[in-house]
Amino acid sequence: MNKKQIIIVALLSSFIGGLLSLFGFKLLLNDTRYESIEKSQKAHFTNFFSDTNIVVPEGLNFIYAADVVRPSVVHIRTYYEVKGASNLNGSKTPFDEMLKDYFGEGYSMPQDKNHRGGAPQEASGSGVILSEDGYIVTNNHVIESADKIEVVLNDKRSYIAKLIGTDPTTDLSLLKIEEKGLPYVKYGNSDKIKIGEWVLAVGNPFNLTSTVTAGIVSAKARNINILRDKDNMAVESFLQTDAVVNPGNSGGALVNLKGELIGINTAIASPTGSYTGYSFAVPVTLVKKVMDDLLKYGQVQRALLGVTILDLNAATAKEKGIEDYIHGVYVAAIGKASAADKAGLKEGDIITHINSIAVNSASELQEIVARNRPGDKVKISYVRKGKTIDVEAELRNRSGNTDLIKRDVSAVKNLLGAELISASKEELAKLMIATGIKIVNLSNGKLKEAGIKEGFIITSIDKVRVSTPEDAQEIINKGKEGGTLIEGIYPNGQKAYYAIGW
């Protein structure tokens, strides 16, 4: 290398060195160690979201629904009196065995309020305000057999609730608190909810108030065989979601992103008792009907089609000799003189639609029919020997007629020899009971013969809780021969049981 080349190399090296030094100085200035973390984060996310291809889908915003719904979801505390020791020295009385036959284990003779066999026990759940004047929906299993029901609002106000009515066949109950101007959740339409749609679950898991979780609708019309009732009339057609639901969420709201109620959270499928990925809610289309019935009639008006049905799948189709796979449910039997019988349906028919709504499972059909009352007419589409037939069926009640249950209160008055009225909210609160009917204007009759005094508040008849005179009428009409057991409490807090013979 000659002298000229050496000079050129030296100049280039100096130039490159200068550039590297300048670049290194810039790197030092830009080193995040000399910047705040906040500025570094802002720069990072600004660059990330500057990509115009990354957008949040319109409507995918949980904040609005959460803000709308949370004030309308309440915390429900239920109180249960421990019943055990029967008299003041702790020994059992001869009447305990008789009471055990009626009530099962854990019940005993009435005693002084300071000797009730243990401290009251508590449980909790959730509820949803449906109207500004204090009507609240929750699950039946949340308040079942409670001696007192307390409702705590999101703003911490507390009320003793009155039980308006229950429906174990759908696991729903209606409560009432005395207040005005309350926030409430608007009804949505669970029929329009699509599988894969985003939903929020709002409730009070583990006694934590106003907890919001998000998920999607995983399936519809699920039957998980958890509801049982004495007449085998349970209706299970749950919305299944993967929104996190845990103990305490029962009775809480399942809403769409508009903040509309689409279901009441009811159950989880879990081997541990805590959330493992599956939660279930009663659809709002069924909730609306049950709430309206409980408010208007005090009990649910169940409409029946009168069919025994099976889910239709490949195995059933092969067993029944159905050559072409058809969506719908298979009619395995028809009740004599039932709505289906009178409409002309026969065993072997395949029901595909009720009121133009496709039915592909027994649970779907049961839910759609359960939205109606006796006397309502429904359009049924079914397939017989490859031919589609449309008919109209007039739904009936359990007795096989179209009557709505309208109970005659005067009949019970004449029979029992007393006038019965619903206990006031002040009486319920003072005695710490959820429901009751008070005996007034006592005269000669069954109650006086049994030794019951005027002012006694009946809380249950034959182990069924009562809140209205109509409740007493219905239970007594269905009562077994031989006698009826009445449980209640006097204004001084003394509990008592009476047996009435017929």
Disulfide bonds with the S-S distance in Angstrom:
none
